[in-house]
Amino acid sequence: MPKDARELANFLALLIDDATSGDYDAEPQIRCIGMDCSGLIVPTIIEDTNEIYWVCTECKTNGVISNWVGTKWDNR
């Protein structure tokens, strides 16, 4: 797998793991993947759609993860 793809897959796995950890009051700890950004990622589970919405606290880079339910990173 190419390095960029591997890094993105690891990033998404971290987000799923963090979002489903059950510690919803914890401070964000995942660093943004944006170039030259020192922000942290805040993941949120959207219960209606079972999607994880994530956004960077600094640069506002964001995304949605779907089809994660039941994966090995799903801690629920």
Order of alpha helices (4+ residues) and beta strands (2+ residues): alpha-beta-beta-beta-beta
